[in-house]
Amino acid sequence: MTLIVATLFLPYTVHFEIENTSSDLDEPSDKLSEVALAFPRPSGSRTESFLATSKRTSLSILPSMNSSGFLGGSNSPQRSITPDVSSAATTSQNSNPDAEKGNGVFDSNSDFVNGTTSVEDFFYSNPVARKSNIGLVALNDEKSEIYKPSERNDAKRGPSSLRISSTNPDGTTVYSSTTYIQPKSQATAPVKSSVVDRGMNKDPTLSSMRVSRPSTLLRRSSNVGNLTSRSDQAAQNREQAQKSSSQSYVFDKVAPYGGLSKPDLKEFLIHPENVFETAPWTVTDFDKGNGSLKNAVRTARQTKLVEKATWVGALGMPCDVVPETTKTKIAKQMRLGYNSEAIFLKDSDFDGHYRSFCKQILWPTLHYQIPDDPKSKAFEEDSWVDYKKVNQEFADKIIEVYNEGDTIWVHDYHLLLVPKMVREKLPDAKIGFFLHVSFPSSEVFRCFAQRKSLLEGMLGANTITFQTEEYVRHFFQTCNRILLADFTHDGILYNNTTIKVNTHPIGIDAKSLMKTLASPEVTEWKKLIKQRWRNKRLIVSRDKLDKIRGTKQKLLAYEKFLTENPEYLDNTMMIVVCLKGKSGDDDLETEILRIVERINSKTKNISSDKPVVYLNQDIDFEQYLALLSEAATFIVSSMREGMNLTCHEFIVATNEKHSPLILSEFTGSASVLVNGPLLINPWDIKEVAYRIKQALAMSEEEKLQRWTQSFNVVKNQDSQRWLQDCLTSIEQAWGEQQQRRNFHVKCLTQKAFNERYNRVSSEKRLIILDLGSLTSTVSVQGSIINPVQIQRVLKTLSDLVSDPQNVVYVTSHLKRADLTRKYRTVSNLGLIAENGGYIKPPQSNHWISIVEEHEFQWIPSVVEVMEAVSERLHGSTIEVEDCTVRFHTEKITDVDEEHQMSLVGDLITHINDLFSKENVHASLVDKIVVIQEANLAKRSLEYIISTINKSDEHKFIGSILPQSPSEKIGLLLIVGGSRPVDEQLFIFGDELAEDHKVDDTLTIQIGSITQSVASERLEGFNEFLTVIASTKN
């Protein structure tokens, strides 16, 4: 069995290696910048030094490459490129401790460009902003497997030649020999409102820890006006850069697959020496995507939980400019060496799918941020077409590699349509879908223009798994409201299929993380942090620059905390690791920098550390773990988040200090880490400020107690258990669906129903509906919700009774008063109470008693038996009606559920055995034991048919039924669930058809997988309402 894991990005990507030549160094082709982007280094690779001296140097790349920006495409800010020097452009710390580690850029012509320094500089020297322009860096990864094309004449490389130079202070120039690049996107009509970072749930990557010092960065801005003017000027510069970039293309749209907009560029690429055709390439780890998923699959293979795992996804790079021959070689190497099936997406399709639909429509709406940016073109562009196209490519690839018995596991909101697309071609496949992000309420989800298609796409899976019960409840209500789908405790009933819906929150690999915490690197960083901030209480947070993350609210709360508690000003520091993606919300960043500057202005001593350290990039993972280990508290202030795993990492990292966690109640982690964290509403600034003080002043005993509770959850509910639970759920759901098929109960189709229903010409249709269990409520996360909208039921009943050919009865176990009150708004509706004990015909306000008085002699004896059991079940009650006795257990709370069900089961068995001669039967309905005569339902139906077929008189309670002319029943329609009384009606209905008392009988069982005598079957009552409503058309 193979586990096929479908996720947007593969765990691997490809970097192309470019080597220099000794010739033509002065004028290398500027066309390379149109198709290639520099890449700092492959994940996990060692840095290759290309500095000829240990002196500080200024690195530069050819202007033609620098003009396109660093990993930013045509929408990147047009400024000096500043990747991580310490990790990509210098020697390692051990080999060259004097090499430059900072890469702050300062432009004398502007107030502020960038201002970051490494932790080493921040610790031991006075940071100095230095000019540094870096376009490409020299790298070497001895562990990476490199596929090299056939030997070629290096002297004829042509456009693939590339020069990287480093200039020493003495004027000498040093050339590097090798660099890594990736293709550049050829989509020429990008979304102009925002360029979204293609990393989701990005794990910390290995890089130098650079500390932003807002007081230094903004040292020339003494008022808000200056800062605002700089922000406006920056926005104008970006717009001008984008305009210039778009004007540089000849055509507005990208050419067909494999082609390019610029004719000369096309000629360059189809040249026999195309850079991506001749250059060697390296398969390396892709540092974006979901790290916990990768770790879980890897561990599952190592422990033999999964025999084989195959990844299906896209490479983390544009693909248009890569020749087909190279793609074929890459795909083969990924398949054979990395168990991965690579999908080469067209650049324009990817942009429309990911940058437009996913990041500007799906992502914000799923997090309760309905996009309404007037500058956004996400809704104007046809990004939905691109989204469907990419999903179809994933589905096609899955179908291509699938073998019978494989399990298909689809992940996250990028691929919502894939389950249905695969199901259409592989109806018997095991398919699971896991949504890593939050799922909003139905009021929010219904804002999607494509809401129905998105839901139906997910419902193609056997199992849909969410992070929390809250998201399950929202999904139930959304499917019910938009698709009119039924649901039970187990899942969604739609299109005659039951889709299992459950929760299995994702976790982290706690054991592996603990080993990393004990590594020499983390230990050394912990020592450095202790030395640097010896007397400081560190408040740490790590977010992306996104309104959803609540960074602004967190800083406002910290500001309020310092204002109300000035004694903490000199001994408390907040370190904010804020990852800025390509989208770059400049307005939000401006607000954050204002708050940071305002907080840092509170300190009187300019030589002391500032209260806020703002890191505007990710940091080395070992440094990050060291920060968590030394933190006094960690704050997660997300406005909405599926599962925040950074706080799980903090709990493991603080195993020595047991520092408290401050956690937003709107994250999925808040429902998992029960009683451990200090929960906050991030919108309540006053509450967050109070929680900060509470965390810093917490006693050691309370810290240990809270940490222990949280740590036990993180340790036990790790990524490995999550994967095992999800796969088990998929297997069980698939088995249950196969079991349903094996019962050979025919599923009713719309066409078949219409044929039977409309076959009746002048005769009557007698419709018996058992709504007792079909409209019952479901409890999810403590909330009682009804899968059937009562207004829809009443509307359907009104439509049915309005047809003069129909005689409609609703039967139920309810007593007369309750049944009358429930359906009082539907005129001409017949009612059958207490499972057939009483009948209220249409057009009558009086009830007919089916049972004679002498038949009630068994009731006192049954009550006596019940009283004996009631004494052992505190909270139970006994209710005696005219022909029914009920034993209520739904309000019992202080009795073990297993013990309660055991006593109830014994009661039912005892009554059925003891009173079998009196034909008395006990059954359990919605935690109520109902005892009455066994054949009441049959007797009531027999009476109703007799009143329709011929004139008759029966005894009434208070009145006599008026006589009616004899009429023939053309169709007897009986709809019920899985109760014994329903089976009685199904059997009796078939007997009536065999005896020719009715022309035709149609029996429909709804929502049960048990064997039934019913001739047809539907999954849910809402499906029946949809089927019956179609008869009006």
N, C-alpha and C positions, 0 to 999 in steps of 0.2 A: 504493500500500500504506500502510495506517495502522497505527501501533503503538498498541495499546490498553494503557495502563499502569493496572493495578488496584492501588490501595493504600488502606489504611484511610482516611487523610485526604488530601483534595485539597491541592495547593500553595497554595490560596487559601481565604479565609474571608470572612464578611460581618459588618460592623459597622453597627449602626443609629445614625443621628444624631438626637439629641434636642435641640430648641431650647427656650429658655425663653419664657415670656410675661410681660407686665407685670402681668397680673391674677392674683389668687388665689395670691399668693406665700406666704401664711402657712400654709395647710393643703393642700399638695398631697396627692394620693391616696397612702395608704400601700400600696395594692394593687400599685403598680408594683414594689415590692421583691419581690413574690411571683413575678414573671415575668421580671424583668430583672436583669442583673448589669453592673456597671461594667467597662469594658475600658480599660486604661491608654492605649493608642494603637495604631493600625494599624502593622504592621511597616514600617519604613523611612520613616515619616512625620515631618514636622517638628513641633516643639512650638509650639503657639500660646500665647503668653503671655496669661494672664488676671490678672496682678498689676498693679494700678494704680500700684504704687510699688516702688522697688527695696529697700525695707525688708524685713526678715524678717517673714513673716506666718504665721499659723496657719490652715490650710485646713480647712474642715469641710463636711460634707454633712448632709442632713436625717437625723434619727435613724431614720426608717422605712427608708431605704436602707442605713444603716450596720449595721442589725441583722442583715442577711442575710449579712454577710461579704463579702469581696472575692474574686470568682471562686472561691468555695468552696462554694456551695450550702448546703443545710441541715446539712451535716456539717462546715462550716468552723468553726474555733475562734472562739468568740464573744469577740472582743477588738477593740481599735482596729485599723483597717485602715491598712496602711502600704505602699502601692506605691512605686515608684521616683519620688521627687520630682524629682530632677534631670533625668529624662528625660520626665516627664509633667506636672509641676505647677509648673515654673519656667520662666523664660526661658532661652534658650540661653546658653552660656558667654560668647560674644562680645558679646551684646546686653546682658546683665545680669550682670556678674561678681560682684556683691554678693548676688545672690539666694541663698536658702538651698539648699544641696545635700545636707545630711544629713537623714535622716528617722528617726533613732533614736527609739524610744519608751520612756519611762521612767515607770513608775507608782510613785508614792511609797508605795502600799499593798502593793506586792509586792517581793520581792527582785530578780526578774529577769523582764522581759517581752521586751525585744529590745535590742540595743545595737550598731548598725551605723553606720558613718560613711563618707562618701565619701573617695576617695583624696586629693582636694584638701584636705579638712579634715585628714586624717591626715598629709599632707605638711607643711602650713603652719600649722596651728592646733591648739589643744588641743581634741579632740572633746568636745562637750557634748551630753548626751542632752536632747532637746527633745520636748515633747508635739506630736503631729501626728495629726489624724484626717482621712483622705482617703477619700472613697467613690467619687466620680467625678471625672474630670479633663477639662479642656478641651483639645481637640486640633484639628489641622487638617492635612490632607494634600493639598497642591495637586496632587500627581501621581496620586492615586487617582481612579479613574473612579467617579462617583457616579450611581446611578440615582435619580431623583426622581419620585415619583408626580405625578399631575395636581395642578394648583393647588387649594388649599383655603383656607378661611377660618381664619386663624390664631387668631381669637378663639374658635373652637369646638373647639379641640383636646382639651379635656377632660383625660382621664387622661394624655395624652402630655406634658403640661406638667411640667417638672422644673426644680428650682432647685439651682444650685451656688454656694456663697458662700465668700469668703475674707475673714477678719477681720484687719485691720491692728492693730498695737499701739495706735494712737490711737483704736480703736473703730469706725472706718469700715468699711463692708462693701462688698465688690466682688462683683458677680454675673457669672458666666460666661455666654456665649451658647450654647455648643454643647458637647456631650459625646458619646462613643460608648458604646453598650451592646450587649450580646448577650443573647439569650434565656436564661432560667434553666431548668435541668432540672426537669421536673414528675414525675420518677420519685419516688414517695413511700416506697419501701421499699428504700433503699440498703443496700449491704453495710456492716455496722457495724464490722467488724474493721479495715477500712482503706478510705480513699477514694483511689483510685489516680490519680496525675498522668496526665493524658491526653496528655502529650508523650512520644514515643518518640524516642530518639536525638536529643534536643533540641540543636540547634546554638546557639552563643552568640548572644544577642540584644543589641541595642543598649540599654545601660542604664548607670547610673552604677556605678562600681566602689566597693563598700562593704566596708570591712574590719572584720571582727569581731575584737574584742580580748577573748579569753576571760578574761584576768586582770581586765579591767574588768567584763565581764559577770557574772563569778562572784565579784566582790570581796567579797560578803557571805557567801559560802559557804566557810568555812574547813575544813570536814570533809565527809566523804562522806554522813553522815547527813542534813545539811541539804539537800544536793542531791537525795538520794533522796526526802525528804519533799516537796520541791517538785515532783518528777516525779509522785509519787503524787497530790498535790493537783491537778496539771494534768490527770491522767487522769480524776479524779473530775469536774472541771469539764467536760471534754469529754463524758463520759457523760451528765451532767445536761443539757448543751446539746443533745445528740442526742435525749434523751428528750423535752425540751420541744419540739424541732422536730417530732418524729414525732407528738406529741400535738396539735399545732396543726392537723392535717389531720382532716377528718371521716371519710374512708374510708382503709382500709389500702392499697388498690390504686389505681393511676391509672385514670382513666376511659378509655373507648374513644378511639381516635385522634381528635384534635381537641378532646377534652373535658378537663375538669379536675375534681379532687376536690372543690374548694370551690364550692358553687353560686353564691355571690356573686362569686367570682373568674371563674367561667364567664360570668356576666352582664357582668362588666367587659370580658372579652376579646371577646365577640361584639357589644359596643357598636360602633356605626357608626364611632367614632373610635378603634378599637383601635390602641394605640401601634405595633405591628408592621405594621399595615396602612397607616398614614398616614405614618410616619416615613421620611425618605430613608435609603438604605442604601449602604454603600461596599464594594466588592470590593477586598480587599487581600491581600497575601502572608500565608500562614499560617506562622508561624515554628517550627512543630513538624514532626515527620516526619523523613524521611531526606534530608538536604541533598545528599549525594553523588548520590542517584538523581535529584533535581530538576536538579542541575547537569549530570549526564550527558545527560539527555533534552533539556535546553535546548541544550546544545552540539551534540548530534546533529542537531537541527533546523537549527541555524545552519550546520553543515558539510554539510548535505544527506545525511548518512548515513541519516536517516529523513525520508521525504517529509512525513509528517504524524504528529503524536502527539496522542492523545486520553487525557486523564486520567479515570479512573472512581474516585470515592471519595465519602466523606461530608464535609460541611462541619464545621469544627471548632467546632460550637455545637449546643446543644439545639434541637429543631425543633417540639416539640408546640404551643407557643403561637404559632407563626408561622402566619398564615392561609394557606389554600391559594392564594389569589390572589397573595400575596406570594411564596410558594414557586415558583409558575409563572413569575413575572417573574425571580426569581433564577436559576432553572434555564435560562431562555432566555438571560439575559445571560452566564452561565458558559459556555454552549455556543457562543455566537456570538463572545464577546470573549476567552475564556480557554481554548478547546479543552478544556473540562472538562464531564463529565457528573456532575451533583450527585445524590447519593442522600440523601434526607431520612429519617433513621432515627428511629423512635419512641424517645423518651427512655428508657423502661423496657427496650426491646430493646437499646439501646446500653449501658445500665448492666449488664445481664445478660451481654452479649457481651464488652464491653471490661473493665469494672471487676471483674467476677466471674470469668468463665471465662478470659479472656486473661491478666489480671494476677495473679490469685490461684491459677490452676491451671496454665495453659500456661507462662507466663513462668518461674516458679520451677522447675518440673519440667524444662524444657528446659535450665536452668542448674544441674541436679543438686541443687536445693533442693526436695525433695518436700514440699509444704505439709502441715503437721500442726498448724497453729494451732488450739487448741480454741475460740477466739473467732470463728473464721471461719465464715461462713454460705455460703461459696462452694459447698460440696458439698451443703448442704441445699437451697439454692435450685435451681430448674430452669434454671440458666444455660446448660446444654448446648442446651436448646431455643432460647434466645435466640441462641446462637452459630450454630446451624444456620440460623435465620431470617435473621440478618444476612448470612450467606454466600449464602443463596439470593437475597436482594435484590441483592447485587453480581452474582451470576451472571445474574439476569434483566436487569439493566441492560446488562451486557456483550453478552448475546444480542441485546438491542434495538438496539444501535448497531453491531453487527458487520456487515461486508460481506465477501464472499468474497475471500480473498487477504490479509486483515488478519492481523496477528500479535498474539496476546493474551499479555500478560506480567503474571503475578500475583505479588504480593510479600508475603512474611513470614507469621508465624504467626497473624495475625488472620484470614487467608483460606485456611486449609488445605483447606477443602472445596470451594472455588470451581472448581478445575480439573475435578473429576469432574462437578460440576453443569453446567458449560458443555459438557463432552464429551458428556453425555447428549443435549443438544439440537443440538450442532454436532460431529458425529463426525469431520468432515474438517478441523476448524480447527487452526491452528498455535498451540499453547499452551505457554508456558514458565512455570516456577515458580522463584522464587529465595527461599531462606531466609536472612535476614540474621543471625539468631541462631544459636547453637550447636545441634547435634543430639546428644542424649545416647546412651549405650550402650543396648542392648536391655534390660538389667536395669532401667534407670530408665524407659525409655519404656513398658514393659509395665505400669507402675503406673497409666497412664491407663485409666479405665473405658471410654473411647471409642477405645481404641488402634487397633482395626481400621478404624473409620470414618475416623479422621484419616489413616492411611496410604493407604487407598484413595482418599481425596479428593486427596491429592498425586499419586497415580499416574494421575490423569486427564490429566496434562500429557504433552507429547511429551518435554520435557526438564525435569529437576529439577537445580538447581544449588546447590551449597553453597560455603561459604567455604574449607574445607580438606579434604584427603584423609581426615583423621580422621573428619570428619562423614559422608563418603561411606561409609567402612567401617562406621560405626555404623548408617547407614541400610540398607546391604545386609544386615547381620546381623539388624536389627530386622524388616525385611520377610520375611526367610527364616524367622525364628523365629515371628512372629505370623501372617503370611499364607501361610507355606509357599511363598514365591515363589522362583523361581530367579534367579540373577544371573550376569553375566559381567563381563569388564573394562569393557564398554561401558554396562551398565545392568541394570535389573530386568526379568525376564520374568514377566509376570503377565496372566492372562486372554487368552492368545494375542496379547499385545502386548508389544513391547520398548520400555521407557521409558528413554531415555538419562539417565544420572546422571553428573555431572562436577563439577569445581571451577573457579570463576573468582572469585578474591577481589576484593572491591570496593576501589576506591581513591579518592583525592581529586583534585581539580582543582589539581594542583601549580602549573601556570603562572599560573592566576588568583590563587592564594594568594601567589605571589611578587610579583605586582603590588601586591596589598594590603599586603604587608610594606614595600614601597617608598613607600607613601602618606605624606603629611605627618602625618596623624593618628597612625599607628603610630610614625613617627619622633619625634614630640613626646612620646608616652608613654614611649618608650624613654629619652629624655633625663630625664624626670621620675623614672623608676624608678632610673636610674643615680645621680641626685642624692640621692634619698631613701635608697637603700641602697648607698651608694658602696663601702663596704668589706665588703659582705655577699655570701655565696654563697647564691644562692636555689635552693631545692629546690621545684619546682612540681608540683602534681597537680590533676586536675579529675575529680570523680566525682559520681554521684548518691548520695543518702543511702540506701544499699541494702547489705545484708550481702554481696551478690554482688560488690560493688566492692572489698571488702577495705580500706576506709579505716581501720578500727580496727587491722587488722594492720600497716598502713603506719605509723601513728603509734606503735604499740608498737615497731616496728623502729627508728624514728627516736629514740625514747626510749632504747632500748638503745645505739644508736650514740653518742648524747651522753654516756651514762653511761660507756661504755668509752673515749670519746675526748673528754674535757672541754675539750681545747684548741680544739675546734670550736664551743664554746658561744656565744662572743661574735661569731663571724664567719659563722655559718650560720643561715639562716632557712628554714623550710618554710612555703610558702603553699598552703593547701588550699582549692580552690574546690569547695564541696560543695553540690550542688543538692538542695534538699528539696522533694519533690513533695507532693501532697495527702495521700498515704498516711501520710507522716510517721512513721517508725519511731522512736517516742519513746524506747524502751528503748535502741536503738542510739545515738541522739543523746546520751542521757545518758552512756553509756559513753565516747563520743568526747570529750565535753566534760570528763569526768573526766581522761582521758588528757592532753588539751590543757592543762588547768589544772596537772596534775602536771608536765608538761614545762616550762611557763612559770615554774613556781616554782623551777626550777633556777638561773635567773639571779639574781645577788646585787644587781645594780644596777637599781633600780626605774625609773630614768629611761631606761634603754636599751631597744632594741627586744626584744620577746619572741621566743623561738625558733620559735614557731608563730603564724601569722596564719591564722585560720579564717574564710573568707568563706562565709556561709550563703546565698548566692544566686549566680546567674550574673552575669557581668560583660560589659561592652561588648566586642565582638569585637576592636576595635582594641587595647584594653587587654590583652585575653587574648593576642593575638599578641605584643605588646610584652613581656609577662611571659615567654612562651616564648622569645623572642629573647634575653632577659637571664638566663635560668635557667642554673644550673650543671649541673643534671640534671633529668630529668622521670621521675616514677615512675608506672607503671601496675601496680596490684596486684590486678587482678580475679581472683576465684576461678574464673570461667568467663565467656567472652565470645566472641561470634562473630567480630567484627573491630573492634579498637579504633582508630578513625581519629584520635583525638586525638593519639596518638603519631606518626602519620604527619604531622600538622600540626606537631608539635614538630620533627621531622627537617627539614622545610622551613624552619621559623622560625629554627633554630639554624645557618643556613648561614654565619654569621660566626664564632661561638664553637665550633661543632662539639661541643657538649656531649653527653655520653653519655646514652643512654636505658636506664632500668632497667625491664624489661618482664616481666610474669608469663608463665610458660611455658604457662598455660592459656588464653591468648587466641589467636584466629586469627592475629593479627599476628605471633606468635612463629614460626609456620611459614612466613611470608612474608619477614620481615626476617632472613634467615639470616646469622649471624656478626656482625651489627651490634650489637644490643642486649646488655646484661648481663641474662641470663635469671635469673629468681628463682622460687622456690616460695613464694607469699605466706604459706603456713602455717608456713614455716620462718623465724621471726623473726630468728634468729641469722644466717642466710644473707642476708636482706634488709639487715640492719644492716651486714654486711660489704660488700655491693654498694654501699651508700651511700658508704662510705669509699673503696672502689675507684674509684667514679665521680669523687669530689671530688679524689682524688690522681692521677688518670690523666694520663699524659704527653700533650703536644700531638700527638705523632706517632701514638699509638694512637687518640686522639680522632678525628683526621683519617681514619685508616684505617677505623675502625668507621663513622663518619658517611658516608663515601663509599660504602661497600657498601650501607648502608640507603637513602641518597638515590637511588642509581641504581634501586633497586627501586621506591621511591615515585614517581619521575619517570616510569619506563617503564610501570608497572602502574597507570595513573591511571584515573579514572572513565570516561573516554571509551573506553579500550581494553576496560575491563570490559564496558561496554554492547555494544560491537561483538562481543566474544567470545561473550557470552550470546545475542545475536540470531543470530549465525552458527550456534551450537550448536542453537538451536531449529529453524532452517531445515534443517540437516543431518539432525536426528533425524526431522523430518516427512518429508523426502525418502526416508529409509531405510524408514520405515513404508509409504510409498506404493509403494516398490520391492517390498516383501514382498507387497503385494496384487497387484502386476502379475504375479507368478510363477504365480498361479492355483492355488496349492497349497491344497487345502481344509483349513480348520482343524477339527479334530475337536471335536465337542461331546459333552457328557456323555450326552445322550439317544441320539445316534447310536451311541456306543460301547456303551452298555448293550444296545441292540437287536441289534447284531452279536454281542456276547459271550454274551448269554442265549439267542440263537437255537439254540445247540447243545443238543441234548437228551441223547442217550445216547452220542454220539461223544466223541472226545478233542479237547482243545485243546492244540496245540503252541505254546508261547510262547518265542520267542528274543529275548533282551534283550542288546543290545550296550552294556555299562556302561563301556567303556574310556574314552571321552571325555565321557560324560554325567555322570560323577561326579568330574571333575577339579577341582583346586583353582584358586583365583583369588588373585593377589597384589595387595593394596591397601595402599599406604603401607608396604611392606616386610613386611606381615603376610600369612601364607598362611592363607586361609580357604576352607572348603568350602561351596559353596551347597547341597549335598545332605547332609542329616543321615544318616550311615551307619546309625544305629539305625532310622530310618524306612525305609530301603531294606531292611534285614534283616527288619523286621516285615512289610513288604509281600510280600517273597519267601516268608516263612513262611506267610502267609495264602494265597498263590497255590498253593503246593505242598500245602497241607492239603486242597485240593479234589481228590478222586480223579479228576475228569475232566481235570485239568491235568497236562501234562508240561512242566516249566519248565527252560530252559537259559540260563545266562549265558555269553556269548561275550566274549572280550577278547584284546588283544595280549599280555597278561601271560604269563609262563611258568607251568608247572604248579604249582610249589611256592608261588609268590606268590598264585595264584588260589585254591588250596586253603586257604591260611592266611586269606585275606580272607573267605571264605564258609563257614568250617568250622562255624559255629553253626547253619546252615540245613540240616536233614536233607532227604533226598530231592530235592536240587537237582542238576541236571545242569550240568556245566561244560565249556566249549570253550576250550582254551588255545591261545596262539600263532595266533590268527585262524583256527582250524580245523585246526591240525596234530595236536592231541590232543583226545580226547573222554573225559570221565568221566561215564558214564550215571548216572541217579538210582539210589539203592539199591546203589551199587557204589563200592568204594574203589580201583578200578584204572582205568588210563588206556588208551585205545585209540589206536594210532598210525594215522593216515590215510595217512601218507607211507611209501613203501618205501625201503629203504636205498640203492638205486641212484639214487634221485632227489636225493641230497645232493651230487652231484659238482660242482655250481656253487659250493659254499661256499668252498673254498680260493681260487678266483679272485676272488671278491667281497671276501674279507678282504684280499687283496693290494692291491686298489684302495683300500680303506679306509685301509690303513696309510700309503699315500702322502699322503692328505688329512690324516690324524691328525698327521703331522709338522708340518703348517702350522697346526694348531689345537691349541695347547697346552692341556691339560686335558681333551681328548676321549678317550674310551675305546671299545674294541670288545668286544662280548660275543657269543659264539657258542653257540647252543643246538642241539638235535637237528635242527630244521628251520627255524630262524630265526637271522638275524644282525642285531645291533643296533649302531648307531653313536651313542653317547651324547654330546650336546653341552650338556646342561643345566648342567654345572658349569664351563663355560668363563667366565672372568671378565676376563681381561686382553687380550681381542681385541675390536676394534671390532665392534659388533653387525651393522652393515651388511655389513662384510667377512665376518663369520662366516656370515651367511645366504647371501651370494653363493657361498661355497665349498660350503656344504651343498646349495644348489640345483644347483650343477654336479655334485656327487656323485650326486644322485638322477637327474639327466638322463643322466649317463654310464652308470650301472648299468642303467637302463631300456632304453637303446639297445643296450648291449653284450650284455645277457643276455635280450633279448626272445625269442630262439628257445627258450631253456630255460623260457620262461613265468615268469620271475622278475621280481618287481616291487618297487620301493622307494617308500616313502611316509613322510611326517613325522608323528609322533604325539607331542605334548607334548615337543618338542625332541629326540626320539629318531628316528633314521632306521631304519625296520624293513624288512628285506629278506627275502622269502620267496616261495614259489610263489603265483601270482596267483589260482588257483582253489581254494585250500584251504577257504575258507568255504563255497563251493558244494558241494564234495565232502563236507564234514562234515554239512551239512544233508541232503544226499541220503542219507547213511548213517543218520542219525537217523530219517528218515521210513521208510526201509526196515525198520528194527527195530520200528517201531510197526505198520506195515501187514502184515507177515508175519514168520514165524519165520525167523531167520537166524543164522549164526555168523560172527564176524570174529576176526582175530588180535588178541590183547591183549598188554599188557606185564605178564606175570606171571600171567594168569588167562584163563579163557574165560567170555564173557558167557552167562548161562543163557538158555535159549529162553523166549519169551513168546508168548501167543496173539495172533493177528492182530486188529488193531483199526482202525477207520476214523477219519481225522482230519477233524473237522467244521469246525475253524477253525485256520488258521495265522496267528498274530500275530507280526509281526517289528517290533521297535522299535530304531531306531538313530539315529545322528547324520549327519554329512556326510562320513565317511570313504569312500574307494572300496570298502572291503570291505562297508560298509553298502548301497551301491548295488547291489553284486553280489547281496546277499541279497534286496533288494527286487525286483530283476528276476527272480531265480530263483523267488521266491515267487509272483509273478504267473504265471510259466510253469507251475508246478505246478497252479495253479487252472485254467488253460486246458486242461491235459492231464487234468483231473479226478482227479488224484492226491490232492487235498484238496478238500473241499467249498467252502471259502471262504478267501480270503486278505485280511488287513488289515495294510497296511504303514504305519508311522507314522515320519515324520522329526521329530526334535526339535532345536530351537534353531538352525537354519541358514537363511540367506536365499538360498542357492544353489538353482538349479533341481534338482529331484529327481523320480525316478520314483515316489516314495512316493505312496500314494493320500490320506493324511491328514497333518496337521502339527500339532505343538504347540510352543509357545515354549520350554518348559523341562521338565526331567525331573521336577521337583516337581509340575508340572501333571499329568503322566502318573500319578504316584503317587496324586494326588488322584482322578483319573478311575478308576484301577483299584481303588482302595479302595472306591469307591461300589458296586461290583458285589456286595459283601457284604450291602448293605442290601436 
